Amino acid sequence: MINKTHEIKLQLRYRDIDSLGHVNNAVFLSYFEIGRIGLFRLNSDNYNVDSINFVIAHMEIDFLKTLHLFDEVILRTRIVKVGRTSFTFDHEIVSEQGEEVYCHGTAVAVAIRDGNKVPVPQFIKDLLVE
């Protein structure tokens, strides 16, 4: 079965917190990476995870609410767009109850082989949320 959305409870760490007492903006990029890996791992029975070769070409984040060390949050990751050689991840960090959105981000990935762009593999197309 294909699982098109990956959800994981994030464990925020002391090292994530900056001098202002909230999660540093740069740390969100690492959180999003956890989601991308999790999405592919979740579907590893259907796909050869080792064959996924891509680079992140563009990242965009909207910070909507300050995230603090003891906030309990969920990261949701899914693929929302697939082009010929690129595909777009959607990331969202929400409160455990889903009532509050802390941030929303996108990551555009480009499929590569031997340093060159290649068509997006079918197994990634299969993960597209329509």
The first five atom37 places (N, CA, C, CB, O) and aatype in JSON, in Angstrom:
{
  "aatype": [12, 9, 2, 11, 16, 8, 6, 9, 11, 10, 5, 10, 1, 18, 1, 3, 9, 3, 15, 10, 7, 8, 19, 2, 2, 0, 19, 13, 10, 15, 18, 13, 6, 9, 7, 1, 9, 7, 10, 13, 1, 10, 2, 15, 3, 2, 18, 2, 19, 3, 15, 9, 2, 13, 19, 9, 0, 8, 12, 6, 9, 3, 13, 10, 11, 16, 10, 8, 10, 13, 3, 6, 19, 9, 10, 1, 16, 1, 9, 19, 11, 19, 7, 1, 16, 15, 13, 16, 13, 3, 8, 6, 9, 19, 15, 6, 5, 7, 6, 6, 19, 18, 4, 8, 7, 16, 0, 19, 0, 19, 0, 9, 1, 3, 7, 2, 11, 19, 14, 19, 14, 5, 13, 9, 11, 3, 10, 10, 19, 6],
  "atom_mask": [
    [1, 1, 1, 1, 1],
    [1, 1, 1, 1, 1],
    [1, 1, 1, 1, 1],
    [1, 1, 1, 1, 1],
    [1, 1, 1, 1, 1],
    [1, 1, 1, 1, 1],
    [1, 1, 1, 1, 1],
    [1, 1, 1, 1, 1],
    [1, 1, 1, 1, 1],
    [1, 1, 1, 1, 1],
    [1, 1, 1, 1, 1],
    [1, 1, 1, 1, 1],
    [1, 1, 1, 1, 1],
    [1, 1, 1, 1, 1],
    [1, 1, 1, 1, 1],
    [1, 1, 1, 1, 1],
    [1, 1, 1, 1, 1],
    [1, 1, 1, 1, 1],
    [1, 1, 1, 1, 1],
    [1, 1, 1, 1, 1],
    [1, 1, 1, 0, 1],
    [1, 1, 1, 1, 1],
    [1, 1, 1, 1, 1],
    [1, 1, 1, 1, 1],
    [1, 1, 1, 1, 1],
    [1, 1, 1, 1, 1],
    [1, 1, 1, 1, 1],
    [1, 1, 1, 1, 1],
    [1, 1, 1, 1, 1],
    [1, 1, 1, 1, 1],
    [1, 1, 1, 1, 1],
    [1, 1, 1, 1, 1],
    [1, 1, 1, 1, 1],
    [1, 1, 1, 1, 1],
    [1, 1, 1, 0, 1],
    [1, 1, 1, 1, 1],
    [1, 1, 1, 1, 1],
    [1, 1, 1, 0, 1],
    [1, 1, 1, 1, 1],
    [1, 1, 1, 1, 1],
    [1, 1, 1, 1, 1],
    [1, 1, 1, 1, 1],
    [1, 1, 1, 1, 1],
    [1, 1, 1, 1, 1],
    [1, 1, 1, 1, 1],
    [1, 1, 1, 1, 1],
    [1, 1, 1, 1, 1],
    [1, 1, 1, 1, 1],
    [1, 1, 1, 1, 1],
    [1, 1, 1, 1, 1],
    [1, 1, 1, 1, 1],
    [1, 1, 1, 1, 1],
    [1, 1, 1, 1, 1],
    [1, 1, 1, 1, 1],
    [1, 1, 1, 1, 1],
    [1, 1, 1, 1, 1],
    [1, 1, 1, 1, 1],
    [1, 1, 1, 1, 1],
    [1, 1, 1, 1, 1],
    [1, 1, 1, 1, 1],
    [1, 1, 1, 1, 1],
    [1, 1, 1, 1, 1],
    [1, 1, 1, 1, 1],
    [1, 1, 1, 1, 1],
    [1, 1, 1, 1, 1],
    [1, 1, 1, 1, 1],
    [1, 1, 1, 1, 1],
    [1, 1, 1, 1, 1],
    [1, 1, 1, 1, 1],
    [1, 1, 1, 1, 1],
    [1, 1, 1, 1, 1],
    [1, 1, 1, 1, 1],
    [1, 1, 1, 1, 1],
    [1, 1, 1, 1, 1],
    [1, 1, 1, 1, 1],
    [1, 1, 1, 1, 1],
    [1, 1, 1, 1, 1],
    [1, 1, 1, 1, 1],
    [1, 1, 1, 1, 1],
    [1, 1, 1, 1, 1],
    [1, 1, 1, 1, 1],
    [1, 1, 1, 1, 1],
    [1, 1, 1, 0, 1],
    [1, 1, 1, 1, 1],
    [1, 1, 1, 1, 1],
    [1, 1, 1, 1, 1],
    [1, 1, 1, 1, 1],
    [1, 1, 1, 1, 1],
    [1, 1, 1, 1, 1],
    [1, 1, 1, 1, 1],
    [1, 1, 1, 1, 1],
    [1, 1, 1, 1, 1],
    [1, 1, 1, 1, 1],
    [1, 1, 1, 1, 1],
    [1, 1, 1, 1, 1],
    [1, 1, 1, 1, 1],
    [1, 1, 1, 1, 1],
    [1, 1, 1, 0, 1],
    [1, 1, 1, 1, 1],
    [1, 1, 1, 1, 1],
    [1, 1, 1, 1, 1],
    [1, 1, 1, 1, 1],
    [1, 1, 1, 1, 1],
    [1, 1, 1, 1, 1],
    [1, 1, 1, 0, 1],
    [1, 1, 1, 1, 1],
    [1, 1, 1, 1, 1],
    [1, 1, 1, 1, 1],
    [1, 1, 1, 1, 1],
    [1, 1, 1, 1, 1],
    [1, 1, 1, 1, 1],
    [1, 1, 1, 1, 1],
    [1, 1, 1, 1, 1],
    [1, 1, 1, 1, 1],
    [1, 1, 1, 0, 1],
    [1, 1, 1, 1, 1],
    [1, 1, 1, 1, 1],
    [1, 1, 1, 1, 1],
    [1, 1, 1, 1, 1],
    [1, 1, 1, 1, 1],
    [1, 1, 1, 1, 1],
    [1, 1, 1, 1, 1],
    [1, 1, 1, 1, 1],
    [1, 1, 1, 1, 1],
    [1, 1, 1, 1, 1],
    [1, 1, 1, 1, 1],
    [1, 1, 1, 1, 1],
    [1, 1, 1, 1, 1],
    [1, 1, 1, 1, 1],
    [1, 1, 1, 1, 1]
  ],
  "atom_positions": [
    [[0.84, -1.19, 0.0], [0.0, 0.0, 0.0], [0.89, 1.25, 0.0], [-0.96, 0.0, 1.23], [1.88, 1.33, 0.73]],
    [[0.52, 2.21, -0.81], [1.26, 3.47, -0.88], [0.72, 4.43, 0.17], [1.17, 4.09, -2.3], [-0.49, 4.66, 0.26]],
    [[1.62, 5.0, 0.97], [1.26, 6.02, 1.97], [1.74, 7.36, 1.45], [1.89, 5.69, 3.37], [2.94, 7.64, 1.44]],
    [[0.81, 8.2, 1.02], [1.18, 9.43, 0.33], [1.51, 10.59, 1.27], [0.08, 9.85, -0.57], [2.07, 11.59, 0.82]],
    [[1.19, 10.46, 2.54], [1.53, 11.49, 3.52], [2.25, 10.84, 4.68], [0.27, 12.25, 4.01], [1.81, 9.83, 5.22]],
    [[3.38, 11.44, 5.06], [4.14, 10.96, 6.21], [3.93, 11.93, 7.35], [5.66, 10.8, 5.86], [4.05, 13.15, 7.16]],
    [[3.62, 11.41, 8.53], [3.49, 12.23, 9.74], [4.42, 11.67, 10.81], [2.02, 12.27, 10.24], [4.52, 10.45, 10.99]],
    [[5.09, 12.58, 11.51], [5.96, 12.17, 12.61], [5.92, 13.24, 13.69], [7.42, 11.94, 12.11], [5.91, 14.44, 13.41]],
    [[5.88, 12.77, 14.94], [5.98, 13.71, 16.06], [7.44, 14.11, 16.17], [5.45, 13.07, 17.41], [8.32, 13.26, 16.27]],
    [[7.7, 15.41, 16.16], [9.07, 15.91, 16.26], [9.47, 16.01, 17.73], [9.21, 17.29, 15.57], [8.7, 16.47, 18.57]],
    [[10.68, 15.59, 18.01], [11.25, 15.8, 19.33], [12.2, 16.99, 19.22], [12.0, 14.51, 19.86], [13.27, 16.89, 18.63]],
    [[11.79, 18.11, 19.78], [12.61, 19.31, 19.75], [13.74, 19.15, 20.76], [11.77, 20.58, 20.04], [13.55, 18.56, 21.82]],
    [[14.91, 19.67, 20.41], [16.11, 19.48, 21.23], [16.64, 20.83, 21.71], [17.2, 18.72, 20.44], [16.38, 21.87, 21.11]],
    [[17.39, 20.79, 22.8], [17.97, 22.03, 23.32], [18.82, 22.71, 22.26], [18.82, 21.74, 24.57], [18.82, 23.94, 22.16]],
    [[19.54, 21.94, 21.47], [20.42, 22.54, 20.45], [19.64, 23.25, 19.34], [21.3, 21.47, 19.84], [20.22, 24.02, 18.58]],
    [[18.33, 22.99, 19.25], [17.49, 23.65, 18.24], [17.13, 25.09, 18.64], [16.22, 22.85, 18.02], [16.71, 25.88, 17.8]],
    [[17.31, 25.4, 19.91], [16.84, 26.68, 20.46], [17.92, 27.74, 20.34], [16.42, 26.52, 21.94], [19.09, 27.49, 20.63]],
    [[17.53, 28.93, 19.9], [18.5, 30.03, 19.79], [18.44, 30.93, 21.02], [18.24, 30.85, 18.52], [17.72, 30.65, 21.97]],
    [[19.19, 32.0, 20.99], [19.3, 32.89, 22.16], [18.0, 33.63, 22.47], [20.41, 33.9, 21.94], [17.86, 34.21, 23.55]],
    [[17.06, 33.61, 21.56], [15.76, 34.25, 21.8], [14.75, 33.29, 22.42], [15.2, 34.8, 20.49], [13.62, 33.67, 22.73]],
    [[15.17, 32.03, 22.62], [14.32, 31.06, 23.31], [13.35, 30.31, 22.42], [0.0, 0.0, 0.0], [12.43, 29.66, 22.92]],
    [[13.53, 30.38, 21.12], [12.65, 29.62, 20.23], [13.49, 28.83, 19.23], [11.66, 30.56, 19.47], [14.7, 29.04, 19.12]],
    [[12.84, 27.92, 18.52], [13.56, 27.11, 17.54], [14.09, 28.04, 16.45], [12.64, 26.0, 16.93], [13.35, 28.82, 15.87]],
    [[15.39, 27.93, 16.19], [16.03, 28.75, 15.18], [15.47, 28.43, 13.8], [17.55, 28.55, 15.2], [15.22, 27.27, 13.49]],
    [[15.29, 29.44, 12.98], [14.7, 29.26, 11.65], [15.44, 28.23, 10.8], [14.67, 30.58, 10.92], [14.82, 27.47, 10.06]],
    [[16.76, 28.19, 10.89], [17.55, 27.27, 10.07], [17.27, 25.81, 10.42], [19.04, 27.57, 10.24], [17.44, 24.93, 9.57]],
    [[16.85, 25.55, 11.65], [16.6, 24.17, 12.09], [15.41, 23.56, 11.35], [16.35, 24.14, 13.6], [15.34, 22.34, 11.18]],
    [[14.49, 24.4, 10.92], [13.31, 23.88, 10.21], [13.71, 23.11, 8.95], [12.35, 25.04, 9.84], [13.03, 22.16, 8.55]],
    [[14.82, 23.51, 8.33], [15.29, 22.79, 7.14], [15.66, 21.35, 7.5], [16.5, 23.5, 6.51], [15.39, 20.43, 6.72]],
    [[16.26, 21.15, 8.66], [16.59, 19.8, 9.12], [15.33, 19.0, 9.45], [17.5, 19.87, 10.36], [15.26, 17.81, 9.16]],
    [[14.35, 19.66, 10.04], [13.08, 18.98, 10.32], [12.46, 18.49, 9.01], [12.11, 19.92, 11.07], [11.98, 17.36, 8.92]],
    [[12.47, 19.35, 7.99], [11.87, 18.97, 6.71], [12.59, 17.78, 6.09], [11.88, 20.16, 5.74], [11.97, 16.93, 5.45]],
    [[13.9, 17.73, 6.28], [14.67, 16.59, 5.77], [14.2, 15.29, 6.43], [16.18, 16.8, 6.0], [14.1, 14.26, 5.77]],
    [[13.93, 15.35, 7.73], [13.4, 14.18, 8.43], [12.11, 13.71, 7.76], [13.15, 14.51, 9.93], [11.89, 12.51, 7.61]],
    [[11.26, 14.65, 7.38], [10.0, 14.3, 6.72], [10.2, 13.66, 5.37], [0.0, 0.0, 0.0], [9.51, 12.7, 5.03]],
    [[11.14, 14.17, 4.58], [11.4, 13.6, 3.25], [11.92, 12.18, 3.36], [12.4, 14.47, 2.46], [11.48, 11.28, 2.64]],
    [[12.87, 11.98, 4.29], [13.39, 10.63, 4.5], [12.28, 9.71, 4.98], [14.56, 10.65, 5.52], [12.16, 8.57, 4.52]],
    [[11.47, 10.19, 5.89], [10.38, 9.39, 6.42], [9.36, 8.99, 5.36], [0.0, 0.0, 0.0], [8.87, 7.86, 5.38]],
    [[9.06, 9.9, 4.45], [8.1, 9.59, 3.38], [8.6, 8.44, 2.53], [7.85, 10.83, 2.5], [7.84, 7.52, 2.21]],
    [[9.88, 8.47, 2.17], [10.43, 7.39, 1.36], [10.58, 6.11, 2.18], [11.79, 7.79, 0.77], [10.32, 5.01, 1.67]],
    [[10.98, 6.22, 3.43], [11.11, 5.04, 4.29], [9.74, 4.39, 4.49], [11.74, 5.42, 5.66], [9.63, 3.16, 4.49]],
    [[8.71, 5.2, 4.67], [7.35, 4.69, 4.85], [6.92, 3.83, 3.67], [6.36, 5.86, 5.03], [6.13, 2.9, 3.83]],
    [[7.43, 4.13, 2.51], [7.06, 3.42, 1.29], [8.16, 2.49, 0.79], [6.72, 4.41, 0.21], [8.16, 2.09, -0.37]],
    [[9.09, 2.14, 1.67], [10.24, 1.34, 1.23], [9.85, -0.07, 0.76], [11.24, 1.23, 2.34], [10.6, -0.69, 0.02]],
    [[8.7, -0.57, 1.19], [8.26, -1.88, 0.7], [7.89, -1.81, -0.78], [7.06, -2.38, 1.51], [7.98, -2.81, -1.49]],
    [[7.47, -0.65, -1.22], [7.03, -0.49, -2.61], [8.16, -0.03, -3.53], [5.89, 0.51, -2.68], [8.1, -0.24, -4.74]],
    [[9.19, 0.59, -2.95], [10.22, 1.22, -3.76], [11.6, 0.92, -3.23], [10.0, 2.72, -3.82], [11.77, 0.63, -2.05]],
    [[12.57, 1.0, -4.08], [13.96, 0.84, -3.68], [14.46, 2.2, -3.21], [14.84, 0.29, -4.85], [14.81, 3.06, -4.01]],
    [[14.48, 2.39, -1.9], [14.84, 3.69, -1.32], [16.26, 4.11, -1.73], [14.73, 3.64, 0.21], [16.53, 5.3, -1.89]],
    [[17.15, 3.15, -1.9], [18.54, 3.48, -2.26], [18.64, 4.08, -3.66], [19.4, 2.24, -2.18], [19.66, 4.7, -3.98]],
    [[17.62, 3.91, -4.5], [17.7, 4.41, -5.86], [17.18, 5.84, -5.99], [16.93, 3.5, -6.79], [17.16, 6.39, -7.1]],
    [[16.75, 6.44, -4.89], [16.23, 7.8, -4.94], [17.41, 8.77, -4.96], [15.29, 8.09, -3.73], [18.08, 8.96, -3.95]],
    [[17.65, 9.38, -6.1], [18.73, 10.35, -6.24], [18.13, 11.69, -6.64], [19.78, 9.87, -7.29], [17.57, 11.85, -7.73]],
    [[18.25, 12.65, -5.74], [17.74, 13.98, -6.05], [18.51, 15.0, -5.23], [16.22, 14.09, -5.76], [19.12, 14.69, -4.21]],
    [[18.47, 16.23, -5.71], [19.03, 17.36, -4.97], [17.93, 18.38, -4.75], [20.25, 18.0, -5.73], [17.0, 18.5, -5.56]],
    [[18.03, 19.11, -3.66], [17.06, 20.18, -3.39], [17.52, 21.43, -4.14], [16.93, 20.47, -1.84], [18.63, 21.91, -3.94]],
    [[16.66, 21.94, -5.0], [16.98, 23.1, -5.83], [16.4, 24.4, -5.25], [16.48, 22.88, -7.24], [16.89, 25.49, -5.54]],
    [[15.34, 24.26, -4.45], [14.68, 25.47, -3.94], [13.94, 25.12, -2.65], [13.69, 26.07, -5.0], [13.3, 24.07, -2.56]],
    [[14.05, 26.0, -1.65], [13.31, 25.85, -0.39], [12.58, 27.15, -0.1], [14.27, 25.48, 0.79], [13.08, 28.24, -0.38]],
    [[11.41, 27.01, 0.45], [10.62, 28.18, 0.83], [9.88, 27.85, 2.12], [9.61, 28.6, -0.3], [9.27, 26.78, 2.24]],
    [[9.94, 28.76, 3.11], [9.28, 28.52, 4.39], [8.52, 29.77, 4.82], [10.32, 28.11, 5.48], [9.05, 30.89, 4.76]],
    [[7.3, 29.56, 5.24], [6.52, 30.62, 5.88], [6.44, 30.28, 7.36], [5.09, 30.76, 5.24], [5.87, 29.26, 7.74]],
    [[7.0, 31.14, 8.2], [6.98, 30.95, 9.65], [5.73, 31.65, 10.17], [8.29, 31.51, 10.34], [5.62, 32.87, 10.07]],
    [[4.8, 30.89, 10.73], [3.51, 31.43, 11.12], [3.35, 31.61, 12.63], [2.43, 30.54, 10.61], [2.59, 32.46, 13.08]],
    [[4.06, 30.8, 13.4], [3.95, 30.85, 14.86], [5.29, 30.42, 15.44], [2.77, 29.93, 15.38], [5.93, 29.5, 14.92]],
    [[5.71, 31.07, 16.51], [6.98, 30.74, 17.16], [6.9, 29.35, 17.78], [7.33, 31.79, 18.25], [5.92, 28.99, 18.43]],
    [[7.96, 28.57, 17.56], [8.04, 27.21, 18.07], [9.03, 27.18, 19.23], [8.47, 26.21, 16.95], [10.17, 27.62, 19.09]],
    [[8.58, 26.67, 20.39], [9.4, 26.62, 21.6], [9.75, 25.17, 21.95], [8.68, 27.29, 22.78], [9.13, 24.23, 21.45]],
    [[10.73, 25.0, 22.82], [11.29, 23.7, 23.15], [10.25, 22.66, 23.55], [12.28, 23.85, 24.26], [10.33, 21.52, 23.1]],
    [[9.3, 23.01, 24.37], [8.36, 22.01, 24.88], [7.04, 21.96, 24.12], [8.09, 22.29, 26.32], [6.09, 21.33, 24.57]],
    [[6.97, 22.62, 22.97], [5.78, 22.49, 22.12], [5.75, 21.08, 21.55], [5.78, 23.56, 20.97], [6.79, 20.53, 21.16]],
    [[4.58, 20.5, 21.5], [4.41, 19.15, 20.96], [3.8, 19.29, 19.57], [3.52, 18.26, 21.88], [2.66, 19.72, 19.41]],
    [[4.6, 18.91, 18.58], [4.21, 19.17, 17.19], [4.39, 17.94, 16.3], [5.02, 20.34, 16.64], [5.16, 17.02, 16.59]],
    [[3.66, 17.98, 15.21], [3.68, 16.94, 14.19], [4.19, 17.56, 12.89], [2.26, 16.31, 13.99], [3.81, 18.68, 12.54]],
    [[5.06, 16.85, 12.19], [5.52, 17.25, 10.87], [4.8, 16.39, 9.84], [7.09, 17.11, 10.73], [4.82, 15.17, 9.92]],
    [[4.17, 17.04, 8.87], [3.51, 16.33, 7.76], [4.28, 16.62, 6.48], [2.01, 16.76, 7.62], [4.64, 17.76, 6.19]],
    [[4.53, 15.55, 5.72], [5.27, 15.68, 4.46], [4.55, 14.91, 3.37], [6.74, 15.17, 4.62], [4.09, 13.79, 3.58]],
    [[4.47, 15.52, 2.19], [3.87, 14.85, 1.03], [4.4, 15.48, -0.25], [2.33, 14.94, 1.08], [4.99, 16.56, -0.22]],
    [[4.2, 14.81, -1.35], [4.59, 15.34, -2.66], [3.33, 15.91, -3.32], [5.26, 14.23, -3.57], [2.32, 15.22, -3.45]],
    [[3.42, 17.18, -3.73], [2.23, 17.86, -4.25], [2.31, 18.23, -5.73], [1.98, 19.1, -3.45], [1.32, 18.65, -6.32]],
    [[3.5, 18.08, -6.32], [3.65, 18.43, -7.72], [4.79, 17.6, -8.31], [3.93, 19.97, -7.89], [5.83, 17.4, -7.68]],
    [[4.57, 17.13, -9.53], [5.61, 16.39, -10.24], [5.72, 16.94, -11.65], [5.31, 14.86, -10.26], [4.73, 17.0, -12.39]],
    [[6.94, 17.34, -12.02], [7.21, 17.79, -13.38], [8.0, 16.72, -14.12], [0.0, 0.0, 0.0], [8.0, 15.56, -13.72]],
    [[8.67, 17.12, -15.17], [9.45, 16.15, -15.95], [10.68, 15.68, -15.17], [9.88, 16.77, -17.29], [10.94, 14.49, -15.05]],
    [[11.46, 16.65, -14.62], [12.68, 16.29, -13.88], [12.65, 16.77, -12.43], [13.89, 16.88, -14.58], [13.6, 16.54, -11.69]],
    [[11.58, 17.43, -12.02], [11.51, 17.94, -10.65], [10.19, 17.54, -9.99], [11.66, 19.47, -10.63], [9.21, 17.19, -10.65]],
    [[10.21, 17.6, -8.66], [9.0, 17.33, -7.89], [9.05, 18.17, -6.63], [8.86, 15.81, -7.56], [10.12, 18.56, -6.16]],
    [[7.87, 18.46, -6.08], [7.77, 19.39, -4.96], [7.19, 18.71, -3.73], [6.91, 20.58, -5.35], [6.12, 18.1, -3.77]],
    [[7.94, 18.84, -2.63], [7.47, 18.38, -1.33], [6.72, 19.52, -0.65], [8.65, 17.88, -0.45], [7.08, 20.68, -0.78]],
    [[5.67, 19.16, 0.08], [4.95, 20.1, 0.93], [5.23, 19.67, 2.37], [3.4, 20.12, 0.62], [5.06, 18.49, 2.71]],
    [[5.65, 20.61, 3.21], [5.94, 20.34, 4.61], [5.09, 21.26, 5.48], [7.46, 20.53, 4.93], [4.88, 22.43, 5.15]],
    [[4.6, 20.72, 6.58], [3.8, 21.52, 7.5], [4.07, 21.03, 8.91], [2.28, 21.44, 7.14], [4.03, 19.82, 9.18]],
    [[4.33, 21.96, 9.81], [4.47, 21.63, 11.23], [3.26, 22.19, 11.95], [5.82, 22.19, 11.83], [2.99, 23.39, 11.9]],
    [[2.54, 21.3, 12.62], [1.29, 21.67, 13.29], [1.32, 21.17, 14.73], [0.06, 21.09, 12.54], [2.1, 20.28, 15.08]],
    [[0.46, 21.76, 15.56], [0.34, 21.27, 16.93], [-0.17, 19.84, 16.9], [-0.6, 22.18, 17.77], [-0.79, 19.41, 15.93]],
    [[0.09, 19.11, 17.97], [-0.31, 17.71, 18.02], [-1.82, 17.54, 17.77], [0.06, 17.11, 19.38], [-2.24, 16.53, 17.19]],
    [[-2.61, 18.49, 18.19], [-4.05, 18.44, 17.97], [-4.43, 18.94, 16.57], [-4.78, 19.26, 19.04], [-5.57, 18.81, 16.15]],
    [[-3.46, 19.51, 15.86], [-3.7, 20.0, 14.51], [-4.39, 21.34, 14.44], [0.0, 0.0, 0.0], [-4.77, 21.79, 13.35]],
    [[-4.57, 22.0, 15.58], [-5.3, 23.26, 15.62], [-4.45, 24.46, 15.21], [-5.84, 23.49, 17.0], [-4.97, 25.45, 14.69]],
    [[-3.13, 24.37, 15.46], [-2.25, 25.49, 15.17], [-1.2, 25.08, 14.14], [-1.57, 26.0, 16.46], [-0.63, 23.99, 14.21]],
    [[-0.94, 25.97, 13.19], [0.09, 25.73, 12.19], [1.29, 26.61, 12.55], [-0.42, 26.03, 10.74], [1.16, 27.83, 12.63]],
    [[2.44, 25.99, 12.75], [3.65, 26.72, 13.11], [4.4, 27.2, 11.86], [4.58, 25.85, 13.96], [4.92, 28.32, 11.83]],
    [[4.42, 26.35, 10.85], [5.08, 26.76, 9.61], [4.6, 25.9, 8.46], [6.61, 26.68, 9.74], [4.07, 24.8, 8.64]],
    [[4.79, 26.43, 7.28], [4.48, 25.72, 6.05], [5.66, 25.94, 5.11], [3.12, 26.21, 5.4], [6.16, 27.06, 4.98]],
    [[6.11, 24.88, 4.47], [7.24, 25.02, 3.56], [7.15, 24.1, 2.37], [0.0, 0.0, 0.0], [6.42, 23.11, 2.37]],
    [[7.9, 24.47, 1.34], [8.0, 23.62, 0.16], [9.48, 23.42, -0.17], [7.24, 24.24, -1.06], [10.32, 24.27, 0.11]],
    [[9.75, 22.28, -0.77], [11.1, 21.96, -1.23], [10.97, 21.4, -2.63], [11.83, 20.95, -0.26], [10.29, 20.4, -2.85]],
    [[11.64, 22.05, -3.59], [11.64, 21.55, -4.96], [12.9, 20.71, -5.14], [11.58, 22.72, -6.01], [14.01, 21.18, -4.91]],
    [[12.69, 19.46, -5.54], [13.79, 18.53, -5.74], [13.94, 18.23, -7.23], [13.56, 17.23, -4.94], [12.96, 18.22, -7.97]],
    [[15.17, 17.98, -7.64], [15.46, 17.63, -9.03], [16.07, 16.24, -9.04], [16.43, 18.68, -9.71], [17.03, 15.96, -8.33]],
    [[15.48, 15.36, -9.86], [16.0, 13.99, -10.0], [17.31, 14.05, -10.79], [14.95, 13.06, -10.7], [17.4, 14.72, -11.82]],
    [[18.31, 13.33, -10.29], [19.62, 13.34, -10.96], [20.19, 11.93, -11.06], [20.59, 14.26, -10.22], [19.85, 11.03, -10.28]],
    [[21.07, 11.76, -12.03], [21.9, 10.56, -12.15], [23.21, 11.0, -12.77], [21.2, 9.44, -13.02], [23.22, 11.65, -13.81]],
    [[24.3, 10.64, -12.13], [25.64, 11.01, -12.61], [25.77, 12.52, -12.81], [25.95, 10.29, -13.93], [26.44, 12.97, -13.75]],
    [[25.13, 13.29, -11.94], [25.24, 14.75, -11.99], [24.36, 15.43, -13.02], [0.0, 0.0, 0.0], [24.45, 16.64, -13.2]],
    [[23.52, 14.67, -13.72], [22.65, 15.24, -14.76], [21.18, 15.04, -14.39], [22.95, 14.6, -16.13], [20.82, 14.05, -13.75]],
    [[20.35, 15.99, -14.81], [18.91, 15.85, -14.61], [18.4, 14.65, -15.38], [18.17, 17.14, -15.05], [18.83, 14.36, -16.5]],
    [[17.45, 13.93, -14.75], [16.79, 12.8, -15.4], [15.3, 12.89, -15.11], [17.38, 11.43, -14.9], [14.9, 13.59, -14.18]],
    [[14.48, 12.18, -15.88], [13.04, 12.18, -15.59], [12.74, 11.65, -14.18], [12.29, 11.34, -16.64], [13.44, 10.77, -13.68]],
    [[11.72, 12.2, -13.57], [11.3, 11.76, -12.24], [10.87, 10.3, -12.33], [10.13, 12.66, -11.69], [10.07, 9.93, -13.19]],
    [[11.41, 9.45, -11.44], [11.04, 8.03, -11.46], [9.56, 7.82, -11.17], [11.89, 7.26, -10.44], [8.92, 8.62, -10.48]],
    [[9.02, 6.75, -11.7], [7.6, 6.45, -11.53], [7.21, 6.31, -10.06], [7.25, 5.17, -12.27], [6.13, 6.74, -9.67]],
    [[8.09, 5.71, -9.23], [7.72, 5.53, -7.82], [7.51, 6.85, -7.1], [8.78, 4.72, -7.11], [6.75, 6.91, -6.13]],
    [[8.17, 7.92, -7.56], [7.93, 9.24, -6.97], [6.61, 9.8, -7.5], [9.1, 10.21, -7.28], [5.85, 10.4, -6.74]],
    [[6.35, 9.6, -8.77], [5.06, 10.03, -9.34], [3.89, 9.37, -8.61], [5.01, 9.69, -10.84], [2.84, 9.98, -8.42]],
    [[4.09, 8.12, -8.19], [3.04, 7.39, -7.49], [2.72, 7.99, -6.13], [3.44, 5.94, -7.32], [1.65, 7.75, -5.59]],
    [[3.64, 8.77, -5.57], [3.43, 9.4, -4.27], [2.68, 10.74, -4.34], [4.76, 9.6, -3.59], [2.34, 11.32, -3.32]],
    [[2.44, 11.21, -5.55], [1.78, 12.51, -5.74], [0.42, 12.53, -5.08], [1.65, 12.84, -7.23], [-0.42, 11.65, -5.32]],
    [[0.19, 13.54, -4.24], [-1.11, 13.76, -3.61], [-1.88, 14.7, -4.53], [-0.97, 14.35, -2.16], [-1.44, 15.82, -4.79]],
    [[-3.02, 14.25, -5.0], [-3.8, 15.08, -5.95], [-4.98, 15.72, -5.29], [-4.27, 14.26, -7.14], [-5.74, 16.45, -5.94]]
  ]
}
